[in-house]
């Protein structure tokens, strides 16, 4: 078996496992939590922990577009390398945004007409696949770009693909003191449900590594994936 980076899913979640405040592009925890009394007070802890995660970060283009990278001013360079999985959400500006920000920027796509192909930057690399193969992506990141550890922060659908492919090694969740609800609101792990007991092996069995009680009713839960 080819080698791949050690992966950690790092997410901000509500107590009921939601990673958004609702089923609308207008709703997002990054913009909504700072306006909520009882939630905003401890939110800084999540962003402070985020600054200590791996020097490789894997994200989805959909989430990054919601965060405004297609419109934001270009940022200063950081020591972090970014991998973004995207077919249609990043514009040329969004691609250049990550080139400015990242030490190395790897775009993963199945869209041969993606705007990234028209961007000429020395630190931009493109992995173009006919069908998304996350294991192959991780193996290429390890073999070609010397990525040994990577933090995953994607949406529920992509997280679901990582889970089903058994590609999570560690889970690191910051739990905000809020209940959100809504069957159509994105959760930590979305995607296809199993339908029979013969598929129970597709679930992720966890071993608790540490439970940390944080300020302002926040929790940090860290697990190792053992099955």
Residue frames relative to the residue before (quaternion, step in Angstrom):
aa qw qx qy qz dx dy dz
X 1.0000 0.0000 0.0000 0.0000 0.00 0.00 0.00
X 0.4603 -0.6863 0.4917 0.2745 3.56 -0.91 0.94
X 0.5003 -0.6569 0.4773 0.3005 3.53 -1.18 0.61
X 0.0755 -0.7690 0.6338 0.0349 3.52 -1.27 0.58
X 0.6321 -0.5295 0.3807 0.4186 3.62 -1.20 0.25
X 0.5050 -0.5640 0.5459 0.3589 3.53 -1.35 0.35
X 0.1831 -0.8242 0.5328 0.0568 3.58 -0.72 1.10
X 0.0694 -0.7651 0.6390 0.0380 3.54 -1.17 0.73
X 0.2615 -0.7241 0.6166 0.1645 3.55 -0.85 1.00
X 0.0061 -0.7962 0.6032 -0.0466 3.57 -0.59 1.19
X 0.1342 0.8123 -0.5453 0.1578 3.56 -0.49 1.22
X 0.3477 -0.6593 0.6191 0.2472 3.50 -1.41 0.34
X 0.0155 -0.8290 0.5553 -0.0641 3.56 -0.64 1.15
X 0.4531 -0.6123 0.5586 0.3283 3.53 -1.27 0.42
X 0.6887 -0.4603 0.3392 0.4458 3.59 -1.25 0.16
X 0.7354 0.3787 -0.2315 0.5120 3.60 1.08 -0.64
X 0.6674 -0.5932 0.2810 0.3519 3.56 1.14 0.68
X 0.4854 0.6713 -0.4364 0.3510 3.61 1.21 0.26
X 0.2226 -0.7800 0.5730 0.1176 3.56 -1.07 0.78
X 0.7049 0.2761 -0.2531 0.6023 3.56 1.32 0.30
X 0.5157 -0.6514 0.4540 0.3219 3.57 -1.22 0.33
X 0.8127 -0.0743 0.0332 0.5770 3.59 1.23 -0.05
X 0.5873 -0.5905 0.4366 0.3402 3.55 -1.33 0.07
X 0.5591 0.5430 -0.4234 0.4617 3.55 0.51 1.25
X 0.5203 -0.6383 0.4679 0.3207 3.56 -1.05 0.73
X 0.6019 0.5640 -0.3552 0.4398 3.57 1.25 -0.32
X 0.6961 0.4375 -0.2531 0.5099 3.58 1.26 -0.34
X 0.1671 0.7771 -0.5846 0.1628 3.56 -0.87 0.97
X 0.5347 -0.6596 0.4125 0.3298 3.58 -0.89 0.89
X 0.6204 0.5662 -0.3577 0.4081 3.61 1.01 -0.70
X 0.7412 0.3648 -0.2201 0.5187 3.57 1.09 -0.63
X 0.7142 0.4812 -0.2567 0.4387 3.59 1.08 -0.70
X 0.6404 0.5480 -0.3433 0.4144 3.62 0.90 -0.84
X 0.6535 0.5203 -0.3484 0.4252 3.67 0.90 -0.72
X 0.6871 0.4669 -0.2854 0.4779 3.60 1.23 -0.29
X 0.6403 0.5512 -0.3085 0.4371 3.60 1.29 -0.08
X 0.3855 -0.7148 0.5407 0.2195 3.54 -0.65 1.14
X 0.7636 0.3170 -0.2621 0.4978 3.56 -0.95 0.91
X 0.7183 0.3476 -0.2218 0.5603 3.57 1.28 -0.29
X 0.6702 0.5431 -0.3034 0.4048 3.57 0.90 -0.97
X 0.6037 0.6208 -0.3607 0.3466 3.58 1.04 -0.76
X 0.7900 0.3172 -0.1621 0.4989 3.60 0.96 -0.80
X 0.4068 0.7618 -0.4394 0.2471 3.57 1.30 -0.07
X 0.5777 0.6185 -0.3714 0.3818 3.58 1.07 -0.72
X 0.5905 0.6017 -0.3716 0.3888 3.59 1.09 -0.62
X 0.6202 0.5384 -0.3401 0.4581 3.58 1.06 -0.74
X 0.6980 0.4671 -0.2799 0.4650 3.59 0.83 -0.96
X 0.6165 0.5308 -0.3479 0.4660 3.58 1.09 -0.58
X 0.6462 0.4914 -0.3167 0.4906 3.60 0.99 -0.78
X 0.6123 0.5791 -0.3433 0.4145 3.57 1.00 -0.85
X 0.6452 0.5374 -0.3125 0.4442 3.57 1.09 -0.73
X 0.6983 0.4559 -0.2675 0.4827 3.61 1.23 -0.31
X 0.4789 0.6833 -0.4383 0.3339 3.61 1.25 0.06
X 0.7839 -0.3766 0.2252 0.4392 3.57 -1.35 0.09
X 0.5386 -0.6320 0.4637 0.3090 3.55 -1.26 0.48
X 0.6506 0.3449 -0.3233 0.5944 3.55 1.35 0.31
X 0.0520 -0.8040 0.5919 -0.0232 3.57 -0.85 1.02
X 0.1596 -0.7898 0.5884 0.0678 3.57 -0.85 1.02
X 0.0112 -0.8141 0.5754 -0.0777 3.56 -0.75 1.15
X 0.4154 -0.6694 0.5411 0.2943 3.56 -1.32 0.14
X 0.5625 -0.6174 0.4346 0.3368 3.55 -1.09 0.69
X 0.6001 0.5738 -0.3562 0.4286 3.57 1.07 -0.70
X 0.6821 0.4751 -0.2865 0.4764 3.58 0.85 -0.97
X 0.6782 0.4978 -0.3014 0.4488 3.58 0.90 -0.89
X 0.6159 0.5256 -0.3495 0.4714 3.59 1.07 -0.63
X 0.6332 0.5189 -0.3305 0.4696 3.60 1.04 -0.77
X 0.6726 0.4890 -0.2931 0.4718 3.58 1.12 -0.65
X 0.5879 -0.6622 0.3233 0.3335 3.56 1.29 0.05
X 0.3425 0.7737 -0.4917 0.2056 3.61 1.16 0.27
X 0.6154 0.5566 -0.3559 0.4300 3.61 1.17 -0.39
X 0.7518 0.3444 -0.2013 0.5250 3.59 1.27 -0.24
X 0.5624 0.6450 -0.3871 0.3431 3.59 1.13 -0.56
X 0.5620 -0.5528 0.4860 0.3773 3.52 -1.28 0.42
X 0.5823 -0.5956 0.4170 0.3638 3.55 -1.10 0.64
X 0.3651 -0.7677 0.4905 0.1918 3.59 -0.84 0.98
X 0.6052 -0.5134 0.4471 0.4127 3.52 -1.35 -0.01
X 0.6019 -0.5652 0.4285 0.3670 3.54 -1.25 0.48
X 0.1334 -0.7640 0.6271 0.0726 3.56 -1.15 0.77
X 0.5568 -0.6063 0.4356 0.3642 3.62 -1.22 0.20
X 0.5449 0.6364 -0.3843 0.3878 3.58 1.31 -0.03
X 0.2564 -0.7272 0.6151 0.1644 3.56 -1.12 0.77
X 0.2028 -0.8092 0.5474 0.0670 3.57 -0.91 0.97
X 0.1289 -0.7278 0.6686 0.0818 3.49 -1.23 0.75
X 0.0242 -0.7984 0.6015 -0.0093 3.60 -0.76 1.01
X 0.2347 -0.7457 0.6106 0.1269 3.54 -0.89 1.03
X 0.2279 0.7928 -0.5206 0.2204 3.58 -0.48 1.17
X 0.1829 -0.7762 0.5935 0.1084 3.55 -1.11 0.76
X 0.8574 0.0491 0.0445 0.5104 3.58 0.91 -0.85
X 0.5991 0.6268 -0.3493 0.3551 3.61 1.21 -0.11
X 0.6958 0.4384 -0.2814 0.4945 3.60 1.04 -0.65
X 0.2907 -0.7161 0.6085 0.1802 3.55 -1.05 0.83
X 0.7112 -0.3993 0.3314 0.4743 3.56 -1.28 -0.09
X 0.6199 0.5351 -0.3356 0.4656 3.57 1.05 -0.76
X 0.6563 0.5181 -0.3103 0.4522 3.58 0.94 -0.88
X 0.6390 0.5147 -0.3204 0.4733 3.56 1.03 -0.78
X 0.6776 0.4769 -0.2929 0.4771 3.58 0.91 -0.89
X 0.5545 0.5929 -0.3822 0.4416 3.59 1.15 -0.61
X 0.7132 0.4375 -0.2631 0.4804 3.59 0.83 -0.96
X 0.6007 0.5447 -0.3671 0.4558 3.60 1.07 -0.59
X 0.6521 0.5013 -0.3080 0.4781 3.59 1.03 -0.77
X 0.7238 0.4742 -0.2412 0.4394 3.56 0.95 -0.93
X 0.7621 0.4474 -0.1964 0.4249 3.56 0.92 -0.95
X 0.5105 -0.5648 0.5413 0.3568 3.52 -1.28 0.41
X 0.7544 -0.0341 0.0397 0.6543 3.55 0.96 -0.99
X 0.1103 -0.7880 0.6026 0.0610 3.59 -0.95 0.85
X 0.0616 -0.7885 0.6119 -0.0085 3.54 -0.72 1.16
X 0.1411 -0.7747 0.6128 0.0662 3.56 -0.71 1.10
X 0.1606 -0.7706 0.6129 0.0683 3.56 -0.90 1.00
X 0.1433 0.8100 -0.5498 0.1451 3.59 -0.67 1.07
X 0.2741 -0.7082 0.6136 0.2166 3.53 -1.34 0.33
X 0.5694 0.5861 -0.3615 0.4490 3.57 1.34 0.18
X 0.2804 -0.8006 0.5083 0.1485 3.57 -0.29 1.25
X 0.6835 0.4430 -0.2816 0.5072 3.59 1.29 -0.16
X 0.2833 0.7881 -0.5073 0.2033 3.59 1.22 0.34
X 0.5868 -0.6069 0.4041 0.3521 3.63 -1.01 0.76
X 0.5494 0.6330 -0.3992 0.3717 3.61 1.14 -0.50
X 0.6139 0.5772 -0.3566 0.4036 3.60 1.08 -0.60
X 0.6854 0.4566 -0.2870 0.4893 3.59 1.22 -0.34
X 0.5901 0.5597 -0.3633 0.4544 3.60 1.30 0.01
X 0.1570 -0.7928 0.5859 0.0592 3.55 -0.82 1.03
X 0.2525 0.7385 -0.5822 0.2279 3.55 -0.24 1.31
X 0.5500 -0.6613 0.4024 0.3135 3.57 -0.93 0.91
X 0.7408 0.4091 -0.2291 0.4811 3.59 1.05 -0.68
X 0.5417 0.6073 -0.4039 0.4178 3.62 1.28 0.18
X 0.0193 0.7707 -0.6353 0.0457 3.54 -0.90 1.02
X 0.1855 -0.7967 0.5711 0.0684 3.57 -1.00 0.85
X 0.1379 -0.7346 0.6597 0.0788 3.53 -0.99 0.97
X 0.0379 -0.8124 0.5813 -0.0264 3.58 -0.37 1.24
X 0.0497 -0.8070 0.5877 -0.0277 3.55 -0.65 1.16
X 0.5312 -0.6029 0.4787 0.3539 3.57 -1.18 0.49
X 0.7655 0.0224 0.0045 0.6430 3.57 1.11 -0.80
X 0.5482 -0.6470 0.4092 0.3369 3.58 -0.86 0.93
X 0.0019 0.7749 -0.6289 0.0634 3.54 -0.79 1.15
X 0.2548 -0.8249 0.4862 0.1347 3.56 0.01 1.32
X 0.6213 0.5371 -0.3522 0.4489 3.59 0.99 -0.72
X 0.6608 0.5007 -0.3048 0.4688 3.58 0.94 -0.88
X 0.6079 0.5476 -0.3480 0.4577 3.59 1.07 -0.73
X 0.6861 0.4800 -0.2883 0.4645 3.58 0.83 -0.98
X 0.6472 0.5164 -0.3254 0.4567 3.58 0.96 -0.79
X 0.6560 0.4939 -0.3122 0.4777 3.60 1.03 -0.74
X 0.6145 0.5403 -0.3487 0.4569 3.59 1.02 -0.74
X 0.6671 0.4946 -0.2935 0.4735 3.58 1.01 -0.83
X 0.7467 0.4440 -0.2353 0.4358 3.57 0.74 -1.07
X 0.7730 0.3736 -0.1820 0.4793 3.58 0.89 -0.93
X 0.8076 0.2874 -0.1173 0.5015 3.57 0.91 -0.94
X 0.4196 -0.7525 0.4270 0.2744 3.58 1.35 0.21
X 0.3038 0.7409 -0.5233 0.2915 3.55 1.04 0.86
X 0.1328 -0.8325 0.5368 0.0357 3.58 -0.49 1.21
X 0.7805 0.0868 -0.0481 0.6173 3.59 1.19 -0.54
X 0.0106 0.8120 -0.5823 0.0391 3.57 -0.94 0.83
X 0.3051 -0.7300 0.5881 0.1681 3.55 -1.09 0.85
X 0.2201 -0.7856 0.5708 0.0928 3.56 -0.83 1.05
X 0.0740 0.7727 -0.6236 0.0930 3.56 -0.83 1.07
X 0.2641 0.7697 -0.5341 0.2291 3.55 0.31 1.25
X 0.6608 -0.5015 0.3757 0.4131 3.55 -1.30 -0.07
X 0.7463 -0.4460 0.2694 0.4141 3.53 -1.32 0.24
X 0.6442 0.5332 -0.3334 0.4354 3.61 0.99 -0.76
X 0.6908 0.4514 -0.2840 0.4883 3.58 0.85 -0.93
X 0.6059 0.5437 -0.3564 0.4585 3.58 1.02 -0.73
X 0.6279 0.5448 -0.3260 0.4501 3.56 1.06 -0.76
X 0.6420 0.5095 -0.3219 0.4740 3.59 1.03 -0.74
X 0.6331 0.5196 -0.3303 0.4691 3.59 0.98 -0.80
X 0.6462 0.5249 -0.3190 0.4530 3.59 0.98 -0.85
X 0.7072 0.4742 -0.2763 0.4458 3.58 0.74 -1.03
X 0.6897 0.4506 -0.2737 0.4963 3.59 1.15 -0.58
X 0.4090 -0.7340 0.4501 0.3023 3.60 1.32 0.07
X 0.3993 0.7461 -0.4353 0.3072 3.56 0.96 0.91
X 0.5550 0.5554 -0.4134 0.4611 3.58 1.27 0.26
X 0.2030 -0.7694 0.5946 0.1155 3.58 -1.00 0.89
X 0.7972 0.0523 0.0052 0.6015 3.58 1.01 -0.85
X 0.2008 -0.7435 0.6274 0.1152 3.54 -1.26 0.59
X 0.0084 -0.7872 0.6149 -0.0458 3.58 -0.84 1.03
X 0.0336 0.8390 -0.5341 0.0984 3.56 -0.16 1.33
X 0.1804 -0.7261 0.6532 0.1167 3.55 -0.99 0.92
X 0.1916 -0.8081 0.5535 0.0624 3.57 -0.62 1.20
X 0.2526 -0.7677 0.5755 0.1249 3.55 -0.70 1.14
X 0.4959 -0.6874 0.4484 0.2836 3.61 -1.04 0.75
X 0.5138 0.6120 -0.4364 0.4135 3.56 0.48 1.22
X 0.2329 -0.7197 0.6353 0.1558 3.54 -1.23 0.65
X 0.1940 -0.8215 0.5317 0.0691 3.58 -0.80 1.02
X 0.1639 -0.8255 0.5246 0.1284 3.59 0.83 -0.91
X 0.5571 0.6055 -0.4548 0.3409 3.53 -1.36 -0.04
X 0.3418 -0.7822 0.4816 0.1982 3.58 -0.42 1.19
X 0.7087 0.4320 -0.2604 0.4933 3.59 1.20 -0.39
X 0.5027 0.6328 -0.4333 0.3988 3.60 1.26 0.15
X 0.5479 -0.6551 0.4148 0.3140 3.56 -0.88 0.99
X 0.1804 -0.7725 0.6028 0.0856 3.55 -1.08 0.84
X 0.7430 -0.3801 0.2923 0.4669 3.56 -1.30 0.03
X 0.7918 0.0743 0.0002 0.6062 3.56 0.94 -0.96
X 0.0009 -0.7809 0.6240 -0.0281 3.56 -0.64 1.14
X 0.4214 0.7154 -0.4972 0.2519 3.57 -1.09 -0.61
X 0.7833 -0.3538 0.2537 0.4437 3.53 -1.33 -0.34
X 0.3585 -0.7200 0.5570 0.2068 3.56 -0.96 0.93
X 0.4628 -0.6130 0.5370 0.3489 3.55 -1.19 0.43
X 0.2631 -0.7956 0.5324 0.1198 3.58 -1.16 0.59
X 0.7944 0.2040 -0.1264 0.5580 3.59 1.23 -0.07
X 0.6326 -0.5605 0.3778 0.3781 3.55 -1.20 0.53
X 0.5842 0.5879 -0.3749 0.4153 3.58 1.15 -0.49
X 0.6772 0.4776 -0.2844 0.4821 3.59 1.27 -0.26
X 0.3585 0.7624 -0.4824 0.2399 3.60 1.21 0.12
X 0.5822 0.5965 -0.3655 0.4144 3.59 1.17 -0.46
X 0.6045 0.5633 -0.3506 0.4409 3.58 1.26 -0.25
X 0.5478 0.5978 -0.4028 0.4245 3.58 1.27 -0.13
X 0.3940 -0.7135 0.5273 0.2401 3.57 -1.23 0.40
X 0.1865 -0.7861 0.5839 0.0802 3.57 -0.56 1.18
X 0.1764 -0.8312 0.5263 0.0313 3.56 -0.76 1.10
X 0.2004 -0.7253 0.6425 0.1448 3.52 -1.31 0.54
X 0.4141 -0.7266 0.4899 0.2459 3.57 -0.67 1.08
X 0.2291 -0.7707 0.5849 0.1073 3.55 -0.84 1.04
X 0.7899 -0.1592 0.1344 0.5767 3.57 0.94 -0.89
X 0.1209 -0.7461 0.6501 0.0781 3.53 -1.15 0.75
X 0.0595 -0.8249 0.5617 -0.0222 3.57 -0.53 1.20
X 0.2657 -0.7346 0.6039 0.1583 3.57 -0.82 1.02
X 0.1652 -0.8116 0.5583 0.0491 3.55 -0.58 1.20
X 0.6865 -0.4662 0.3535 0.4317 3.56 -1.29 -0.04
X 0.8455 0.2203 -0.1490 0.4631 3.54 -1.32 0.43
X 0.6770 -0.5577 0.2689 0.3978 3.55 1.03 0.98
X 0.4514 0.6483 -0.4790 0.3827 3.60 1.14 0.52
X 0.1839 -0.7535 0.6213 0.1114 3.55 -1.29 0.53
X 0.1386 -0.7383 0.6461 0.1348 3.53 -1.29 0.45
X 0.0878 -0.8024 0.5902 -0.0091 3.55 -0.69 1.18
X 0.0399 -0.8030 0.5946 -0.0084 3.56 -0.76 1.05
X 0.0463 -0.8071 0.5872 -0.0399 3.53 -0.83 1.10
X 0.2814 -0.6675 0.6481 0.2349 3.49 -1.41 0.32
X 0.3765 -0.7027 0.5536 0.2406 3.57 -0.98 0.86
X 0.0867 -0.8377 0.5392 -0.0043 3.58 -0.56 1.18
X 0.8175 0.0732 -0.0520 0.5689 3.58 1.18 -0.10
